[in-house]
Amino acid sequence: MIKTIAIEQLRVGMYVTALDRSWLDHSLLVTRFLVKDPAMLRKVCDAGIRYVSIDTEKGLDIPPEAPEVSVPQVELPVDAPARALRVAALEERPRAEALFGEATALVKGLMQDARVGNPLDLEQLEPVAERMIGSVLRNPHALLSVCRLKRKDEYTFMHSVSVAALMVAFACLRGQSEDEMRALAKGALLHDVGKVLVPDTILNKPGKLSAQEMARMRAHVNDGATLLRDRNLPDIALDVVTGHHERMDGSGYPEGLAGEAMSQAMRMSAIVDVYDALTSVRVYKDAWEPSFALKKLLEWSPAQFDATLVQQFIRCIGIYPVGSMVELSSGRVGFVVDQGEDIRQPVVRVVYHARHRHYVMPQTIDLSLARDEAIVRVVSPAQFGIPAAEFV
Ligand SMILES: [Fe+2]
């Protein structure tokens, strides 16, 4: 589709098909081109053009507006502050990166064993779950920020590790015991193990699944439960495996459980599984901005998700989760690198200026201490052609 957009909306990855002035009037020699990098974007922006037409079939489309998420009023368990931070996210980050890599390799190994019919050595889950709890207790936002850097080719394994990290952080904020956190982590690491029986052509299909393919995909829940039967896993862990696609209104699968029939672990895993899938790049979609995904979870509760748990989950990861990009009142743009006591005022590392459209000297700003800076909106790195992976 051809769309005409203001020059401010142009970003790296878009394919330009027409400019609002003849090429004779400006310095660009061609009028049909892919905006390949930030330098090229700057050149177009500096050429005195106000509008361009883009072809959304040959390049990126304009992103959906990232709406602001109102701050939910959430009652915290009384012992939550006692478990609070710990160390700065940046200090915990190297340990979190190593843990994420090892946990991904573990899940991959277990799934390969399941694929060829080898017995699953579930003892290996114990030390990984333990280290996840340790990392989350020191600072959950380090591991959660690492979890955002998933690769499409390793998605199933990395998604399992992300869901485990999010579940441990969620349970920690709710004041659940370490035994419960351990069980939730194990269940989450194994929650999609049944996908080993789903053909890659279905798992990686970019388009819509046929009814038959959808049925095969959905069978991963019962297949996973079968693979893990009689393996001495705690009930909480099995609930994560069997219940992460159930919905409060009974519209989920495989059992169509509703309301009270869904245990707390099932309700938590349903929220976390959807949040992580929405905020990940898939073969068929871009990653959603975290605040947009959280807004959707609020919209879909209480019908599909437990509303109180959704609010607690937002309190857990923040309305601007680590890795989110935000614009500040000064016009500076940066990435959230840590959370403080007030989730409306995280720590932001600024790298760019939205109005001046150039990079700025990186600076870390704790918004809870900054009198003259506040978040005005959530933005997308792609809007400015900023390579997020280099900063997050
Ligand atoms: Fe699943």
Boltz pocket constraint, residues with backbone or C-beta under 6 A from the ligand:
constraints:
  - pocket:
      binder: B
      contacts: [[A, 191], [A, 192], [A, 220], [A, 244], [A, 245]]
      max_distance: 6.0
